[in-house]
Each structure stands twice: as C-alpha cells, then as structure tokens.
C-alpha cells in the first residue's frame, strides 16, 4: 500500500510499485490482468489504484503527440525570477499553455514546457503573459524543432 512516511510522502510497497509499472506499460490494462501479474484479486487492484490516484501518487491520462492534435509549437522556457519563486510558479501553473513547471537549482530558477498552436501563439504567451508576470526578470526560450522521444514508462526503479 501507499502509506505516508514521516515527511508525508507516500511510501509504496512492492505490490503497489508493480501495479504502477503495469499501468505505465498500458494505462487501459484491465484490473483482472494486473491482479494476475501482481498476485491480487481484481477488487484489491481496483482499491489500490484508487488509493494511489487519491493520494496523488499517479494519474491515468491519455498522452498525445501535440502535433497530431493541432499544437504545432512546443518550447522549453528557462525563467529567472527576482524574489519569491512561488507566486511566479503558481501563475505559470494556472496557464493552459504551460504543461509543467519545475523549480531548478541551475542556470534558471524555473523551467517550464509550453505547448502552443503556432509561433504567434508562442510569442504572445511568452511576451504578453510570462514576461509580464511580477517577479520575472528574464526568459530564455528553447523551441522544439522535432519531438524525438516522449515516454512515461520509466517504471518505478
């Protein structure tokens, strides 16, 4: 099961890790099939999966190639921030175009991935919405020319 450790982080047992790996291979895999692979009943797998979802340990989502659904421009954007990172990170998190936000300890304070319809949409997002946020000192954009690999199957190592 996923029981919180002293820091509140869920600590996962080997069965929960195996369930996660099964779902990373195929998010639509039936609970009965997962149960056979990990040695639990279908009902027990269903209960564990729900608990993992409720605790925020994992999500089950459809992952698309942005190009195939009308989003022609992706970019990684490095952001330098003056002062507290949290308000800037929160504002970025609220933007539909921003897919993820990472606080870093490198050349940038934040790294974000942006998915836009086209270059004009990317320019508007960066210039009119991101750069105008209070606390944003500078940005550097890394436009994706081609997506070579995008997986979520790293397992639970």
TIKE-390589 format. One record per residue (C-alpha): x, y, z; residue in three letters. Coordinates in Angstrom, 3 decimals, padded with zeros to 6 digits. Example, Ala and Ser with C-alpha at 12.3 -4.5 7.8 and 13.67 -1.06 7.14 Angstrom:
% residues 2
       east      north         up   resn
    012.300   -004.500    007.800    ala
    013.670   -001.060    007.140    ser
END
This chain:
% residues 157
       east      north         up   resn
    000.000    000.000    000.000    unk
    000.915    003.675   -000.092    unk
    001.356    004.824    003.479    unk
    002.842    008.243    004.228    unk
    006.348    008.353    005.720    unk
    007.411    010.872    008.391    unk
    007.627    013.610    005.700    unk
    004.119    012.865    004.421    unk
    005.435    011.287    001.210    unk
    003.672    008.032    000.317    unk
    005.908    005.003    000.849    unk
    005.000    002.312   -001.666    unk
    005.257   -001.417   -001.165    unk
    006.418   -003.784   -003.910    unk
    002.857   -004.655   -004.970    unk
    001.887   -001.007   -005.465    unk
    005.094   -000.446   -007.434    unk
    004.254   -003.450   -009.629    unk
    000.727   -002.098   -010.227    unk
    002.192    001.263   -011.281    unk
    004.573   -000.459   -013.702    unk
    001.684   -002.449   -015.205    unk
   -000.294    000.752   -015.780    unk
    002.712    002.573   -017.225    unk
    003.029   -000.177   -019.816    unk
   -000.683    000.098   -020.630    unk
   -002.963    002.529   -018.808    unk
   -006.013    000.627   -020.080    unk
   -004.864   -002.781   -018.825    unk
   -007.791   -004.476   -017.043    unk
   -007.590   -004.781   -013.271    unk
   -008.064   -008.556   -013.549    unk
   -004.972   -008.805   -015.773    unk
   -002.975   -006.626   -013.392    unk
   -004.191   -008.741   -010.480    unk
   -002.874   -011.919   -012.099    unk
    000.502   -010.262   -012.710    unk
    000.886   -008.978   -009.141    unk
   -000.930   -011.697   -007.180    unk
   -004.061   -009.801   -006.125    unk
   -007.762   -010.010   -006.878    unk
   -009.337   -007.597   -009.332    unk
   -011.140   -005.852   -006.437    unk
   -007.889   -005.445   -004.475    unk
   -006.162   -003.927   -007.522    unk
   -009.085   -001.555   -008.077    unk
   -008.882   -000.440   -004.432    unk
   -005.104    000.099   -004.570    unk
   -005.302    002.014   -007.837    unk
   -007.980    004.295   -006.394    unk
   -005.851    004.945   -003.313    unk
   -002.804    005.738   -005.489    unk
   -004.939    008.168   -007.500    unk
   -006.452    009.754   -004.376    unk
   -003.005    010.245   -002.815    unk
   -001.668    011.887   -005.977    unk
    000.961    009.183   -006.438    unk
   -000.107    008.725   -010.066    unk
   -002.555    009.813   -012.742    unk
   -004.034    007.821   -015.567    unk
   -004.267    010.007   -018.670    unk
   -004.185    009.830   -022.457    unk
   -000.853    011.155   -023.715    unk
   -000.952    012.676   -027.184    unk
    001.583    013.895   -029.673    unk
    000.797    017.643   -029.643    unk
    001.418    017.910   -033.405    unk
   -001.383    015.472   -034.171    unk
   -003.966    017.447   -032.174    unk
   -003.274    020.927   -033.533    unk
   -000.409    022.208   -031.406    unk
    002.441    022.978   -033.804    unk
    004.863    024.699   -031.450    unk
    006.463    023.484   -028.232    unk
    009.218    025.144   -026.251    unk
    011.143    024.831   -023.037    unk
    011.431    028.204   -021.340    unk
    014.010    028.995   -018.676    unk
    012.927    031.755   -016.322    unk
    014.942    033.888   -013.895    unk
    012.920    035.320   -011.022    unk
    013.543    038.170   -008.600    unk
    012.385    037.303   -005.100    unk
    009.994    034.523   -004.134    unk
    009.542    031.813   -006.780    unk
    006.172    030.585   -005.519    unk
    003.911    033.361   -006.892    unk
    005.540    033.088   -010.324    unk
    005.367    029.275   -010.298    unk
    001.704    029.445   -009.227    unk
    000.830    031.898   -012.027    unk
    002.595    029.720   -014.609    unk
    000.853    026.610   -013.304    unk
   -002.506    028.290   -013.949    unk
   -001.741    028.908   -017.658    unk
   -003.296    026.413   -020.075    unk
   -000.292    026.569   -022.396    unk
    002.140    025.534   -019.653    unk
    002.429    021.751   -019.392    unk
    004.811    021.559   -016.468    unk
    006.686    023.803   -014.114    unk
    009.941    022.789   -012.439    unk
    011.838    024.692   -009.751    unk
    015.538    024.237   -010.503    unk
    018.924    024.826   -008.928    unk
    020.787    025.642   -012.124    unk
    021.091    028.495   -014.578    unk
    017.362    029.213   -014.299    unk
    015.051    029.446   -011.316    unk
    012.194    027.785   -013.192    unk
    011.895    025.614   -016.279    unk
    008.548    025.305   -017.997    unk
    007.293    023.483   -021.062    unk
    004.881    025.411   -023.248    unk
    002.619    023.892   -025.907    unk
    001.065    026.353   -028.383    unk
   -000.905    026.314   -031.615    unk
    001.763    028.156   -033.631    unk
    004.621    030.664   -033.417    unk
    002.274    033.642   -032.939    unk
    000.606    031.895   -030.001    unk
    004.033    031.082   -028.504    unk
    005.190    034.688   -028.907    unk
    002.027    036.017   -027.276    unk
    002.325    033.540   -024.398    unk
    005.945    034.395   -023.668    unk
    005.890    038.121   -024.406    unk
    002.469    039.167   -023.135    unk
    001.801    036.653   -020.362    unk
    005.015    035.164   -018.971    unk
    007.410    038.124   -019.214    unk
    004.818    040.463   -017.712    unk
    004.391    038.419   -014.526    unk
    005.600    040.306   -011.439    unk
    008.983    038.904   -010.438    unk
    010.002    037.577   -013.851    unk
    013.441    039.052   -014.587    unk
    014.241    037.242   -017.843    unk
    013.337    034.276   -020.023    unk
    015.212    032.131   -022.484    unk
    013.271    030.006   -024.952    unk
    014.323    026.700   -026.460    unk
    011.935    025.992   -029.347    unk
    011.405    022.324   -030.138    unk
    012.151    021.510   -033.777    unk
    011.236    017.840   -033.533    unk
    009.953    015.618   -030.754    unk
    012.146    012.509   -030.809    unk
    011.047    010.776   -027.624    unk
    008.247    011.215   -025.138    unk
    007.555    008.329   -022.800    unk
    006.198    007.812   -019.342    unk
    007.314    004.228   -018.929    unk
    010.344    004.651   -016.692    unk
    008.751    002.233   -014.230    unk
    009.393    002.587   -010.551    unk
    013.118    001.829   -010.455    unk
END
